[in-house]
Amino acid sequence: MHAAGWLVIGGGTAAGAVNKRTAAFEGRLRDLQTGEVVATFADRDMQDVGPLDLTRLTWYGPAKGIMDRWARQFVQIANRKPGEAVTDPTAFTLRPF
């Protein structure tokens, strides 16, 4: 659908609005000794917006970008100082793939 959208000016944007790429996950962290749940988390994220998006030519391209962003955020969370907040990056990219 995204590739077909290139045939019309603005068609890629329209195809992207119809064919939204999202990914979601949720998880629980348990203490291995007690079995107690010490943290729960969930997130749903959408692919970044950009002027040229070649990742939509594959079924996994947008999800890979979302998972890479989650991985970077997990590292930031693991390395943060007490009281420091981890925020989402801007949802715009200039990287086409």
N, CA, C and O atoms as a CHARMM CRD file, in Angstrom:
* protein
*
  388
    1    1 MET  N      0.82600  -1.18400   0.00000 PROA 1      0.00000
    2    1 MET  CA     0.00000   0.00000   0.00000 PROA 1      0.00000
    3    1 MET  C      0.87700   1.25600   0.00000 PROA 1      0.00000
    4    1 MET  O      0.57800   2.22700  -0.69600 PROA 1      0.00000
    5    2 HSD  N      1.95700   1.23200   0.78300 PROA 2      0.00000
    6    2 HSD  CA     2.83900   2.39800   0.84400 PROA 2      0.00000
    7    2 HSD  C      3.51700   2.64300  -0.50700 PROA 2      0.00000
    8    2 HSD  O      3.60900   3.78400  -0.96000 PROA 2      0.00000
    9    3 ALA  N      3.98700   1.57600  -1.14400 PROA 3      0.00000
   10    3 ALA  CA     4.64100   1.73300  -2.44800 PROA 3      0.00000
   11    3 ALA  C      3.65800   2.27400  -3.47900 PROA 3      0.00000
   12    3 ALA  O      4.03000   3.10900  -4.30400 PROA 3      0.00000
   13    4 ALA  N      2.41100   1.81400  -3.44600 PROA 4      0.00000
   14    4 ALA  CA     1.40000   2.31100  -4.38100 PROA 4      0.00000
   15    4 ALA  C      1.09900   3.78800  -4.12300 PROA 4      0.00000
   16    4 ALA  O      0.72200   4.51300  -5.04400 PROA 4      0.00000
   17    5 GLY  N      1.26200   4.23200  -2.89100 PROA 5      0.00000
   18    5 GLY  CA     1.01200   5.63000  -2.54700 PROA 5      0.00000
   19    5 GLY  C      1.98800   6.58400  -3.19400 PROA 5      0.00000
   20    5 GLY  O      1.72000   7.78300  -3.26500 PROA 5      0.00000
   21    6 TRP  N      3.11800   6.08100  -3.66900 PROA 6      0.00000
   22    6 TRP  CA     4.10200   6.94100  -4.32900 PROA 6      0.00000
   23    6 TRP  C      3.63100   7.40100  -5.70300 PROA 6      0.00000
   24    6 TRP  O      4.21900   8.32200  -6.26900 PROA 6      0.00000
   25    7 LEU  N      2.60300   6.79700  -6.24400 PROA 7      0.00000
   26    7 LEU  CA     2.12400   7.14800  -7.57500 PROA 7      0.00000
   27    7 LEU  C      1.40500   8.50200  -7.59800 PROA 7      0.00000
   28    7 LEU  O      1.29300   9.12400  -8.65400 PROA 7      0.00000
   29    8 VAL  N      0.92600   8.95100  -6.46000 PROA 8      0.00000
   30    8 VAL  CA     0.17900  10.19800  -6.36400 PROA 8      0.00000
   31    8 VAL  C      0.89200  11.11300  -5.37200 PROA 8      0.00000
   32    8 VAL  O      1.37500  10.64700  -4.34000 PROA 8      0.00000
   33    9 ILE  N      0.96300  12.41300  -5.67600 PROA 9      0.00000
   34    9 ILE  CA     1.59000  13.36100  -4.75200 PROA 9      0.00000
   35    9 ILE  C      0.80700  13.34700  -3.44400 PROA 9      0.00000
   36    9 ILE  O     -0.40900  13.54000  -3.44300 PROA 9      0.00000
   37   10 GLY  N      1.49700  13.12100  -2.34200 PROA 10     0.00000
   38   10 GLY  CA     0.85000  13.03000  -1.03500 PROA 10     0.00000
   39   10 GLY  C      0.24800  11.66700  -0.76000 PROA 10     0.00000
   40   10 GLY  O     -0.28700  11.42700   0.32200 PROA 10     0.00000
   41   11 GLY  N      0.33200  10.78400  -1.72200 PROA 11     0.00000
   42   11 GLY  CA    -0.25500   9.44900  -1.55800 PROA 11     0.00000
   43   11 GLY  C      0.45100   8.62100  -0.49800 PROA 11     0.00000
   44   11 GLY  O     -0.18400   7.83300   0.20300 PROA 11     0.00000
   45   12 GLY  N      1.75500   8.79500  -0.37700 PROA 12     0.00000
   46   12 GLY  CA     2.50200   8.05600   0.64700 PROA 12     0.00000
   47   12 GLY  C      2.05100   8.42700   2.04200 PROA 12     0.00000
   48   12 GLY  O      1.95900   7.56800   2.91900 PROA 12     0.00000
   49   13 THR  N      1.77000   9.70600   2.25400 PROA 13     0.00000
   50   13 THR  CA     1.27600  10.16200   3.55100 PROA 13     0.00000
   51   13 THR  C     -0.10900   9.58800   3.81400 PROA 13     0.00000
   52   13 THR  O     -0.39900   9.14600   4.92600 PROA 13     0.00000
   53   14 ALA  N     -0.96400   9.59500   2.79700 PROA 14     0.00000
   54   14 ALA  CA    -2.31100   9.04300   2.95600 PROA 14     0.00000
   55   14 ALA  C     -2.25100   7.54100   3.22100 PROA 14     0.00000
   56   14 ALA  O     -2.98400   7.02800   4.06700 PROA 14     0.00000
   57   15 ALA  N     -1.38300   6.84100   2.50600 PROA 15     0.00000
   58   15 ALA  CA    -1.24000   5.39600   2.71700 PROA 15     0.00000
   59   15 ALA  C     -0.71100   5.12200   4.11200 PROA 15     0.00000
   60   15 ALA  O     -1.12100   4.15400   4.75200 PROA 15     0.00000
   61   16 GLY  N      0.19500   5.96400   4.59000 PROA 16     0.00000
   62   16 GLY  CA     0.73200   5.79200   5.93700 PROA 16     0.00000
   63   16 GLY  C     -0.32000   5.99900   7.00600 PROA 16     0.00000
   64   16 GLY  O     -0.29400   5.33200   8.04100 PROA 16     0.00000
   65   17 ALA  N     -1.25500   6.92300   6.76700 PROA 17     0.00000
   66   17 ALA  CA    -2.31600   7.16600   7.73900 PROA 17     0.00000
   67   17 ALA  C     -3.27100   5.98500   7.81100 PROA 17     0.00000
   68   17 ALA  O     -3.77300   5.65400   8.88500 PROA 17     0.00000
   69   18 VAL  N     -3.52400   5.34900   6.67600 PROA 18     0.00000
   70   18 VAL  CA    -4.41000   4.19500   6.63700 PROA 18     0.00000
   71   18 VAL  C     -3.69800   2.96100   7.17300 PROA 18     0.00000
   72   18 VAL  O     -4.29000   2.16800   7.90400 PROA 18     0.00000
   73   19 ASN  N     -2.44300   2.79900   6.81500 PROA 19     0.00000
   74   19 ASN  CA    -1.66900   1.60300   7.13100 PROA 19     0.00000
   75   19 ASN  C     -0.71300   1.89600   8.29100 PROA 19     0.00000
   76   19 ASN  O      0.50200   1.77500   8.13500 PROA 19     0.00000
   77   20 LYS  N     -1.25300   2.28000   9.45700 PROA 20     0.00000
   78   20 LYS  CA    -0.42400   2.63800  10.60900 PROA 20     0.00000
   79   20 LYS  C      0.33700   1.41400  11.09500 PROA 20     0.00000
   80   20 LYS  O     -0.21400   0.31600  11.16400 PROA 20     0.00000
   81   21 ARG  N      1.58400   1.60800  11.42300 PROA 21     0.00000
   82   21 ARG  CA     2.43700   0.53100  11.92300 PROA 21     0.00000
   83   21 ARG  C      2.67100   0.75200  13.40800 PROA 21     0.00000
   84   21 ARG  O      3.31700   1.72300  13.80100 PROA 21     0.00000
   85   22 THR  N      2.15000  -0.14100  14.22900 PROA 22     0.00000
   86   22 THR  CA     2.32400  -0.03800  15.67100 PROA 22     0.00000
   87   22 THR  C      2.84500  -1.36100  16.21500 PROA 22     0.00000
   88   22 THR  O      2.72900  -2.40700  15.57700 PROA 22     0.00000
   89   23 ALA  N      3.41400  -1.28700  17.39900 PROA 23     0.00000
   90   23 ALA  CA     3.85600  -2.47800  18.12400 PROA 23     0.00000
   91   23 ALA  C      3.54600  -2.24800  19.59500 PROA 23     0.00000
   92   23 ALA  O      3.55400  -1.11200  20.07000 PROA 23     0.00000
   93   24 ALA  N      3.27500  -3.32900  20.31200 PROA 24     0.00000
   94   24 ALA  CA     2.95800  -3.20900  21.72800 PROA 24     0.00000
   95   24 ALA  C      3.57600  -4.38300  22.48000 PROA 24     0.00000
   96   24 ALA  O      3.80700  -5.45200  21.91500 PROA 24     0.00000
   97   25 PHE  N      3.83800  -4.16000  23.77100 PROA 25     0.00000
   98   25 PHE  CA     4.31900  -5.23700  24.63100 PROA 25     0.00000
   99   25 PHE  C      3.97000  -4.90100  26.07000 PROA 25     0.00000
  100   25 PHE  O      3.67700  -3.75200  26.40000 PROA 25     0.00000
  101   26 GLU  N      4.00400  -5.90400  26.91000 PROA 26     0.00000
  102   26 GLU  CA     3.87400  -5.69600  28.34400 PROA 26     0.00000
  103   26 GLU  C      4.67700  -6.77700  29.04800 PROA 26     0.00000
  104   26 GLU  O      4.90200  -7.86200  28.51100 PROA 26     0.00000
  105   27 GLY  N      5.09500  -6.45900  30.24600 PROA 27     0.00000
  106   27 GLY  CA     5.92300  -7.42200  30.96400 PROA 27     0.00000
  107   27 GLY  C      5.87000  -7.21500  32.46600 PROA 27     0.00000
  108   27 GLY  O      5.38500  -6.19700  32.95900 PROA 27     0.00000
  109   28 ARG  N      6.38400  -8.21200  33.18400 PROA 28     0.00000
  110   28 ARG  CA     6.48500  -8.18100  34.64700 PROA 28     0.00000
  111   28 ARG  C      7.88000  -8.61800  35.04100 PROA 28     0.00000
  112   28 ARG  O      8.44100  -9.54500  34.45500 PROA 28     0.00000
  113   29 LEU  N      8.43100  -7.95600  36.02100 PROA 29     0.00000
  114   29 LEU  CA     9.70500  -8.36800  36.59700 PROA 29     0.00000
  115   29 LEU  C      9.41000  -8.96000  37.96700 PROA 29     0.00000
  116   29 LEU  O      8.71800  -8.35200  38.78400 PROA 29     0.00000
  117   30 ARG  N      9.94600 -10.15600  38.20700 PROA 30     0.00000
  118   30 ARG  CA     9.73800 -10.83800  39.48400 PROA 30     0.00000
  119   30 ARG  C     11.05600 -11.03200  40.20900 PROA 30     0.00000
  120   30 ARG  O     12.10600 -11.21700  39.59400 PROA 30     0.00000
  121   31 ASP  N     10.97600 -10.98700  41.51300 PROA 31     0.00000
  122   31 ASP  CA    12.11400 -11.33100  42.35400 PROA 31     0.00000
  123   31 ASP  C     12.28200 -12.84500  42.27100 PROA 31     0.00000
  124   31 ASP  O     11.33600 -13.58500  42.54300 PROA 31     0.00000
  125   32 LEU  N     13.46500 -13.31100  41.90000 PROA 32     0.00000
  126   32 LEU  CA    13.68700 -14.74500  41.71800 PROA 32     0.00000
  127   32 LEU  C     13.56100 -15.54000  43.01000 PROA 32     0.00000
  128   32 LEU  O     13.15800 -16.70300  42.98000 PROA 32     0.00000
  129   33 GLN  N     13.89200 -14.94600  44.12100 PROA 33     0.00000
  130   33 GLN  CA    13.84900 -15.68100  45.38400 PROA 33     0.00000
  131   33 GLN  C     12.43900 -15.75600  45.96600 PROA 33     0.00000
  132   33 GLN  O     12.03200 -16.80400  46.46700 PROA 33     0.00000
  133   34 THR  N     11.69300 -14.65500  45.90200 PROA 34     0.00000
  134   34 THR  CA    10.36400 -14.63700  46.52300 PROA 34     0.00000
  135   34 THR  C      9.22900 -14.83400  45.52700 PROA 34     0.00000
  136   34 THR  O      8.11900 -15.19200  45.92100 PROA 34     0.00000
  137   35 GLY  N      9.48800 -14.60800  44.25100 PROA 35     0.00000
  138   35 GLY  CA     8.43600 -14.70000  43.24700 PROA 35     0.00000
  139   35 GLY  C      7.53500 -13.47500  43.21000 PROA 35     0.00000
  140   35 GLY  O      6.57600 -13.43500  42.43900 PROA 35     0.00000
  141   36 GLU  N      7.83400 -12.47200  44.03700 PROA 36     0.00000
  142   36 GLU  CA     7.02800 -11.25300  44.10700 PROA 36     0.00000
  143   36 GLU  C      7.24900 -10.39500  42.86000 PROA 36     0.00000
  144   36 GLU  O      8.37600 -10.24400  42.38800 PROA 36     0.00000
  145   37 VAL  N      6.15800  -9.83700  42.33500 PROA 37     0.00000
  146   37 VAL  CA     6.24600  -8.92000  41.19500 PROA 37     0.00000
  147   37 VAL  C      6.79400  -7.59200  41.70900 PROA 37     0.00000
  148   37 VAL  O      6.19500  -6.96700  42.58400 PROA 37     0.00000
  149   38 VAL  N      7.92700  -7.16500  41.17000 PROA 38     0.00000
  150   38 VAL  CA     8.54700  -5.91000  41.61300 PROA 38     0.00000
  151   38 VAL  C      8.32400  -4.77200  40.62400 PROA 38     0.00000
  152   38 VAL  O      8.50800  -3.60800  40.97900 PROA 38     0.00000
  153   39 ALA  N      7.93600  -5.08200  39.40800 PROA 39     0.00000
  154   39 ALA  CA     7.66100  -4.03100  38.42400 PROA 39     0.00000
  155   39 ALA  C      6.79100  -4.59600  37.30600 PROA 39     0.00000
  156   39 ALA  O      6.92900  -5.75600  36.91900 PROA 39     0.00000
  157   40 THR  N      5.91100  -3.77200  36.80200 PROA 40     0.00000
  158   40 THR  CA     5.13700  -4.11000  35.60600 PROA 40     0.00000
  159   40 THR  C      5.24800  -2.94000  34.64400 PROA 40     0.00000
  160   40 THR  O      5.40300  -1.79200  35.06000 PROA 40     0.00000
  161   41 PHE  N      5.16800  -3.23900  33.36500 PROA 41     0.00000
  162   41 PHE  CA     5.26600  -2.17800  32.36700 PROA 41     0.00000
  163   41 PHE  C      4.55100  -2.60100  31.10200 PROA 41     0.00000
  164   41 PHE  O      4.38100  -3.78900  30.83000 PROA 41     0.00000
  165   42 ALA  N      4.13700  -1.61100  30.33800 PROA 42     0.00000
  166   42 ALA  CA     3.47900  -1.83900  29.05800 PROA 42     0.00000
  167   42 ALA  C      3.68400  -0.60600  28.19500 PROA 42     0.00000
  168   42 ALA  O      3.79900   0.51000  28.70200 PROA 42     0.00000
  169   43 ASP  N      3.72900  -0.81800  26.89400 PROA 43     0.00000
  170   43 ASP  CA     3.87100   0.30800  25.97800 PROA 43     0.00000
  171   43 ASP  C      3.30900  -0.07600  24.61800 PROA 43     0.00000
  172   43 ASP  O      3.38400  -1.23100  24.19900 PROA 43     0.00000
  173   44 ARG  N      2.75500   0.89900  23.95000 PROA 44     0.00000
  174   44 ARG  CA     2.33500   0.77100  22.55200 PROA 44     0.00000
  175   44 ARG  C      2.97400   1.95200  21.85700 PROA 44     0.00000
  176   44 ARG  O      2.86900   3.08700  22.32200 PROA 44     0.00000
  177   45 ASP  N      3.63200   1.69200  20.75200 PROA 45     0.00000
  178   45 ASP  CA     4.34300   2.75800  20.05800 PROA 45     0.00000
  179   45 ASP  C      4.04600   2.68600  18.57200 PROA 45     0.00000
  180   45 ASP  O      3.76100   1.61800  18.02900 PROA 45     0.00000
  181   46 MET  N      4.11700   3.83400  17.92700 PROA 46     0.00000
  182   46 MET  CA     3.87900   3.92000  16.49100 PROA 46     0.00000
  183   46 MET  C      5.17900   4.32800  15.80900 PROA 46     0.00000
  184   46 MET  O      6.02100   4.99800  16.40600 PROA 46     0.00000
  185   47 GLN  N      5.32900   3.92800  14.58400 PROA 47     0.00000
  186   47 GLN  CA     6.52000   4.25400  13.81600 PROA 47     0.00000
  187   47 GLN  C      6.68700   5.76200  13.70200 PROA 47     0.00000
  188   47 GLN  O      5.70700   6.50200  13.61700 PROA 47     0.00000
  189   48 ASP  N      7.95300   6.21400  13.70300 PROA 48     0.00000
  190   48 ASP  CA     8.24900   7.63200  13.52100 PROA 48     0.00000
  191   48 ASP  C      7.78400   8.10600  12.15000 PROA 48     0.00000
  192   48 ASP  O      7.71400   7.32600  11.20000 PROA 48     0.00000
  193   49 VAL  N      7.47100   9.37900  12.06400 PROA 49     0.00000
  194   49 VAL  CA     7.05900  10.01500  10.81700 PROA 49     0.00000
  195   49 VAL  C      8.30200  10.59900  10.14600 PROA 49     0.00000
  196   49 VAL  O      9.17600  11.14700  10.81700 PROA 49     0.00000
  197   50 GLY  N      8.37500  10.48000   8.84200 PROA 50     0.00000
  198   50 GLY  CA     9.49700  11.04400   8.11000 PROA 50     0.00000
  199   50 GLY  C      9.11100  11.37800   6.68500 PROA 50     0.00000
  200   50 GLY  O      8.10200  10.87800   6.18800 PROA 50     0.00000
  201   51 PRO  N      9.89900  12.21900   6.01300 PROA 51     0.00000
  202   51 PRO  CA     9.56100  12.61900   4.65100 PROA 51     0.00000
  203   51 PRO  C      9.69300  11.49200   3.63100 PROA 51     0.00000
  204   51 PRO  O      8.96400  11.46800   2.63900 PROA 51     0.00000
  205   52 LEU  N     10.60700  10.56800   3.86200 PROA 52     0.00000
  206   52 LEU  CA    10.79600   9.42700   2.97300 PROA 52     0.00000
  207   52 LEU  C     10.94900   8.20100   3.86000 PROA 52     0.00000
  208   52 LEU  O     11.84500   8.14100   4.70100 PROA 52     0.00000
  209   53 ASP  N     10.07200   7.22900   3.66900 PROA 53     0.00000
  210   53 ASP  CA    10.04400   6.07500   4.54900 PROA 53     0.00000
  211   53 ASP  C     10.13500   4.77900   3.74700 PROA 53     0.00000
  212   53 ASP  O      9.13700   4.27800   3.22800 PROA 53     0.00000
  213   54 LEU  N     11.34400   4.25300   3.65900 PROA 54     0.00000
  214   54 LEU  CA    11.54800   3.00300   2.92300 PROA 54     0.00000
  215   54 LEU  C     11.30900   1.77000   3.79000 PROA 54     0.00000
  216   54 LEU  O     11.25000   0.65600   3.27000 PROA 54     0.00000
  217   55 THR  N     11.17100   1.95300   5.10800 PROA 55     0.00000
  218   55 THR  CA    10.95700   0.79500   5.98300 PROA 55     0.00000
  219   55 THR  C      9.60300   0.15400   5.74000 PROA 55     0.00000
  220   55 THR  O      9.42900  -1.03100   6.02600 PROA 55     0.00000
  221   56 ARG  N      8.64900   0.89800   5.22500 PROA 56     0.00000
  222   56 ARG  CA     7.31400   0.34200   4.98300 PROA 56     0.00000
  223   56 ARG  C      7.27500  -0.62300   3.79700 PROA 56     0.00000
  224   56 ARG  O      6.24100  -1.23200   3.52400 PROA 56     0.00000
  225   57 LEU  N      8.38100  -0.75900   3.10700 PROA 57     0.00000
  226   57 LEU  CA     8.42200  -1.70900   1.99100 PROA 57     0.00000
  227   57 LEU  C      8.56900  -3.14700   2.48300 PROA 57     0.00000
  228   57 LEU  O      8.41000  -4.08600   1.70300 PROA 57     0.00000
  229   58 THR  N      8.87000  -3.32900   3.76800 PROA 58     0.00000
  230   58 THR  CA     8.91900  -4.66000   4.36400 PROA 58     0.00000
  231   58 THR  C      7.93200  -4.70800   5.52500 PROA 58     0.00000
  232   58 THR  O      7.59800  -3.67000   6.09500 PROA 58     0.00000
  233   59 TRP  N      7.47100  -5.88200   5.87400 PROA 59     0.00000
  234   59 TRP  CA     6.50400  -5.99400   6.96200 PROA 59     0.00000
  235   59 TRP  C      7.14300  -5.75800   8.32200 PROA 59     0.00000
  236   59 TRP  O      6.44400  -5.38000   9.26200 PROA 59     0.00000
  237   60 TYR  N      8.44000  -5.96800   8.45700 PROA 60     0.00000
  238   60 TYR  CA     9.10200  -5.86700   9.75800 PROA 60     0.00000
  239   60 TYR  C      9.85600  -4.54700   9.94400 PROA 60     0.00000
  240   60 TYR  O     10.28200  -4.25000  11.06000 PROA 60     0.00000
  241   61 GLY  N     10.03100  -3.76300   8.91100 PROA 61     0.00000
  242   61 GLY  CA    10.82500  -2.54000   8.99500 PROA 61     0.00000
  243   61 GLY  C     10.37700  -1.57400  10.08400 PROA 61     0.00000
  244   61 GLY  O     11.19800  -1.17000  10.90700 PROA 61     0.00000
  245   62 PRO  N      9.10000  -1.18800  10.11700 PROA 62     0.00000
  246   62 PRO  CA     8.65100  -0.27000  11.16000 PROA 62     0.00000
  247   62 PRO  C      8.78800  -0.86400  12.56700 PROA 62     0.00000
  248   62 PRO  O      9.16800  -0.15400  13.49800 PROA 62     0.00000
  249   63 ALA  N      8.48700  -2.14100  12.73000 PROA 63     0.00000
  250   63 ALA  CA     8.59200  -2.77900  14.04800 PROA 63     0.00000
  251   63 ALA  C     10.03800  -2.80600  14.53000 PROA 63     0.00000
  252   63 ALA  O     10.29600  -2.65300  15.72400 PROA 63     0.00000
  253   64 LYS  N     10.97200  -2.99800  13.61900 PROA 64     0.00000
  254   64 LYS  CA    12.38700  -3.02900  14.00300 PROA 64     0.00000
  255   64 LYS  C     12.80900  -1.68600  14.59500 PROA 64     0.00000
  256   64 LYS  O     13.51800  -1.64800  15.60100 PROA 64     0.00000
  257   65 GLY  N     12.38100  -0.58700  13.98200 PROA 65     0.00000
  258   65 GLY  CA    12.69600   0.73500  14.50900 PROA 65     0.00000
  259   65 GLY  C     12.08900   0.96900  15.88400 PROA 65     0.00000
  260   65 GLY  O     12.72800   1.55500  16.75800 PROA 65     0.00000
  261   66 ILE  N     10.86200   0.51200  16.07400 PROA 66     0.00000
  262   66 ILE  CA    10.19100   0.65700  17.36500 PROA 66     0.00000
  263   66 ILE  C     10.93400  -0.14900  18.43100 PROA 66     0.00000
  264   66 ILE  O     11.16600   0.34900  19.53200 PROA 66     0.00000
  265   67 MET  N     11.30700  -1.38300  18.11200 PROA 67     0.00000
  266   67 MET  CA    12.01900  -2.22500  19.08100 PROA 67     0.00000
  267   67 MET  C     13.41500  -1.68500  19.39200 PROA 67     0.00000
  268   67 MET  O     13.87700  -1.79100  20.52800 PROA 67     0.00000
  269   68 ASP  N     14.08100  -1.11500  18.41100 PROA 68     0.00000
  270   68 ASP  CA    15.38300  -0.48200  18.66900 PROA 68     0.00000
  271   68 ASP  C     15.23800   0.68700  19.64100 PROA 68     0.00000
  272   68 ASP  O     16.07200   0.87100  20.52800 PROA 68     0.00000
  273   69 ARG  N     14.18000   1.47300  19.47000 PROA 69     0.00000
  274   69 ARG  CA    13.93600   2.60200  20.37000 PROA 69     0.00000
  275   69 ARG  C     13.64500   2.10200  21.78600 PROA 69     0.00000
  276   69 ARG  O     14.13200   2.68100  22.75700 PROA 69     0.00000
  277   70 TRP  N     12.84700   1.02000  21.91400 PROA 70     0.00000
  278   70 TRP  CA    12.58000   0.44900  23.22700 PROA 70     0.00000
  279   70 TRP  C     13.86800  -0.04100  23.88500 PROA 70     0.00000
  280   70 TRP  O     14.07000   0.14900  25.08500 PROA 70     0.00000
  281   71 ALA  N     14.73200  -0.66600  23.09900 PROA 71     0.00000
  282   71 ALA  CA    16.00100  -1.16300  23.65000 PROA 71     0.00000
  283   71 ALA  C     16.84900  -0.01300  24.19400 PROA 71     0.00000
  284   71 ALA  O     17.42700  -0.12300  25.27500 PROA 71     0.00000
  285   72 ARG  N     16.92300   1.08700  23.44900 PROA 72     0.00000
  286   72 ARG  CA    17.67700   2.25700  23.93100 PROA 72     0.00000
  287   72 ARG  C     17.06500   2.81500  25.21600 PROA 72     0.00000
  288   72 ARG  O     17.78800   3.22500  26.12400 PROA 72     0.00000
  289   73 GLN  N     15.72900   2.83000  25.29200 PROA 73     0.00000
  290   73 GLN  CA    15.06800   3.33400  26.48800 PROA 73     0.00000
  291   73 GLN  C     15.32100   2.41600  27.68900 PROA 73     0.00000
  292   73 GLN  O     15.49400   2.91100  28.80200 PROA 73     0.00000
  293   74 PHE  N     15.34700   1.09800  27.49500 PROA 74     0.00000
  294   74 PHE  CA    15.65000   0.18000  28.59100 PROA 74     0.00000
  295   74 PHE  C     17.05400   0.42200  29.13200 PROA 74     0.00000
  296   74 PHE  O     17.27300   0.36000  30.34100 PROA 74     0.00000
  297   75 VAL  N     18.00100   0.69500  28.24800 PROA 75     0.00000
  298   75 VAL  CA    19.36700   0.99900  28.68900 PROA 75     0.00000
  299   75 VAL  C     19.37200   2.29900  29.49000 PROA 75     0.00000
  300   75 VAL  O     20.02900   2.38300  30.52800 PROA 75     0.00000
  301   76 GLN  N     18.64400   3.31400  29.01800 PROA 76     0.00000
  302   76 GLN  CA    18.56000   4.57700  29.75100 PROA 76     0.00000
  303   76 GLN  C     17.93000   4.37600  31.12400 PROA 76     0.00000
  304   76 GLN  O     18.37700   4.97000  32.10500 PROA 76     0.00000
  305   77 ILE  N     16.89600   3.54200  31.20000 PROA 77     0.00000
  306   77 ILE  CA    16.24300   3.26900  32.48700 PROA 77     0.00000
  307   77 ILE  C     17.20400   2.55600  33.42600 PROA 77     0.00000
  308   77 ILE  O     17.27600   2.89000  34.60900 PROA 77     0.00000
  309   78 ALA  N     17.93500   1.58800  32.92000 PROA 78     0.00000
  310   78 ALA  CA    18.88000   0.83500  33.75300 PROA 78     0.00000
  311   78 ALA  C     20.01500   1.71800  34.26000 PROA 78     0.00000
  312   78 ALA  O     20.54700   1.46600  35.34100 PROA 78     0.00000
  313   79 ASN  N     20.39400   2.73800  33.51100 PROA 79     0.00000
  314   79 ASN  CA    21.52800   3.58500  33.87400 PROA 79     0.00000
  315   79 ASN  C     21.13200   4.91700  34.50100 PROA 79     0.00000
  316   79 ASN  O     22.00100   5.73400  34.80700 PROA 79     0.00000
  317   80 ARG  N     19.85200   5.14700  34.69500 PROA 80     0.00000
  318   80 ARG  CA    19.41500   6.45200  35.20800 PROA 80     0.00000
  319   80 ARG  C     19.72900   6.59900  36.69300 PROA 80     0.00000
  320   80 ARG  O     19.86600   5.61800  37.42400 PROA 80     0.00000
  321   81 LYS  N     19.83800   7.84900  37.10800 PROA 81     0.00000
  322   81 LYS  CA    20.04500   8.18200  38.51400 PROA 81     0.00000
  323   81 LYS  C     18.68100   8.24400  39.20300 PROA 81     0.00000
  324   81 LYS  O     17.68100   8.49300  38.53000 PROA 81     0.00000
  325   82 PRO  N     18.60200   8.02800  40.51200 PROA 82     0.00000
  326   82 PRO  CA    17.31800   8.11200  41.21600 PROA 82     0.00000
  327   82 PRO  C     16.64200   9.47100  40.98100 PROA 82     0.00000
  328   82 PRO  O     17.26900  10.52200  41.12100 PROA 82     0.00000
  329   83 GLY  N     15.37700   9.42900  40.62900 PROA 83     0.00000
  330   83 GLY  CA    14.62300  10.64700  40.37500 PROA 83     0.00000
  331   83 GLY  C     14.73100  11.17600  38.95900 PROA 83     0.00000
  332   83 GLY  O     13.98200  12.07900  38.58600 PROA 83     0.00000
  333   84 GLU  N     15.63300  10.64500  38.16800 PROA 84     0.00000
  334   84 GLU  CA    15.80000  11.09400  36.78000 PROA 84     0.00000
  335   84 GLU  C     14.72600  10.44600  35.90700 PROA 84     0.00000
  336   84 GLU  O     14.47200   9.24700  36.02300 PROA 84     0.00000
  337   85 ALA  N     14.10000  11.23000  35.04000 PROA 85     0.00000
  338   85 ALA  CA    13.04300  10.72900  34.15900 PROA 85     0.00000
  339   85 ALA  C     13.61000  10.37700  32.78800 PROA 85     0.00000
  340   85 ALA  O     14.49700  11.05700  32.27300 PROA 85     0.00000
  341   86 VAL  N     13.08400   9.30900  32.21100 PROA 86     0.00000
  342   86 VAL  CA    13.43400   8.91400  30.84900 PROA 86     0.00000
  343   86 VAL  C     12.24400   9.27800  29.96700 PROA 86     0.00000
  344   86 VAL  O     11.12900   8.81800  30.21200 PROA 86     0.00000
  345   87 THR  N     12.47300  10.09600  28.94800 PROA 87     0.00000
  346   87 THR  CA    11.39100  10.56600  28.08300 PROA 87     0.00000
  347   87 THR  C     11.50000   9.94500  26.69800 PROA 87     0.00000
  348   87 THR  O     12.54600   9.42800  26.30600 PROA 87     0.00000
  349   88 ASP  N     10.39700  10.01000  25.97600 PROA 88     0.00000
  350   88 ASP  CA    10.37800   9.52900  24.59900 PROA 88     0.00000
  351   88 ASP  C     11.09500  10.52500  23.70200 PROA 88     0.00000
  352   88 ASP  O     11.00000  11.73300  23.91700 PROA 88     0.00000
  353   89 PRO  N     11.81700  10.02600  22.68900 PROA 89     0.00000
  354   89 PRO  CA    12.42900  10.94400  21.72100 PROA 89     0.00000
  355   89 PRO  C     11.35700  11.52900  20.79400 PROA 89     0.00000
  356   89 PRO  O     10.21300  11.07400  20.79600 PROA 89     0.00000
  357   90 THR  N     11.72600  12.51900  20.02100 PROA 90     0.00000
  358   90 THR  CA    10.82500  13.11600  19.03900 PROA 90     0.00000
  359   90 THR  C     10.37700  12.06100  18.04000 PROA 90     0.00000
  360   90 THR  O     11.17800  11.23300  17.60600 PROA 90     0.00000
  361   91 ALA  N      9.11400  12.08900  17.67900 PROA 91     0.00000
  362   91 ALA  CA     8.55900  11.07100  16.76900 PROA 91     0.00000
  363   91 ALA  C      8.72200  11.45600  15.31300 PROA 91     0.00000
  364   91 ALA  O      7.81600  11.23100  14.51100 PROA 91     0.00000
  365   92 PHE  N      9.86200  12.03400  14.95500 PROA 92     0.00000
  366   92 PHE  CA    10.14200  12.41300  13.57100 PROA 92     0.00000
  367   92 PHE  C     11.56800  11.97100  13.25200 PROA 92     0.00000
  368   92 PHE  O     12.46800  12.11300  14.08000 PROA 92     0.00000
  369   93 THR  N     11.76500  11.44500  12.07400 PROA 93     0.00000
  370   93 THR  CA    13.10500  10.99900  11.68400 PROA 93     0.00000
  371   93 THR  C     13.40300  11.41600  10.24800 PROA 93     0.00000
  372   93 THR  O     12.49500  11.57100   9.43100 PROA 93     0.00000
  373   94 LEU  N     14.65900  11.59000   9.96200 PROA 94     0.00000
  374   94 LEU  CA    15.11000  11.84800   8.59800 PROA 94     0.00000
  375   94 LEU  C     15.75400  10.60500   7.99000 PROA 94     0.00000
  376   94 LEU  O     16.16100  10.62400   6.82800 PROA 94     0.00000
  377   95 ARG  N     15.85100   9.52100   8.77200 PROA 95     0.00000
  378   95 ARG  CA    16.44300   8.27900   8.26500 PROA 95     0.00000
  379   95 ARG  C     15.40900   7.50400   7.45000 PROA 95     0.00000
  380   95 ARG  O     14.38100   7.11600   8.00500 PROA 95     0.00000
  381   96 PRO  N     15.63500   7.26800   6.17400 PROA 96     0.00000
  382   96 PRO  CA    14.63000   6.59300   5.35200 PROA 96     0.00000
  383   96 PRO  C     14.57400   5.08600   5.54700 PROA 96     0.00000
  384   96 PRO  O     13.60700   4.46100   5.11200 PROA 96     0.00000
  385   97 PHE  N     15.57500   4.47300   6.18500 PROA 97     0.00000
  386   97 PHE  CA    15.56400   3.01400   6.38000 PROA 97     0.00000
  387   97 PHE  C     16.19700   2.64800   7.68200 PROA 97     0.00000
  388   97 PHE  O     16.27900   1.46700   8.01900 PROA 97     0.00000
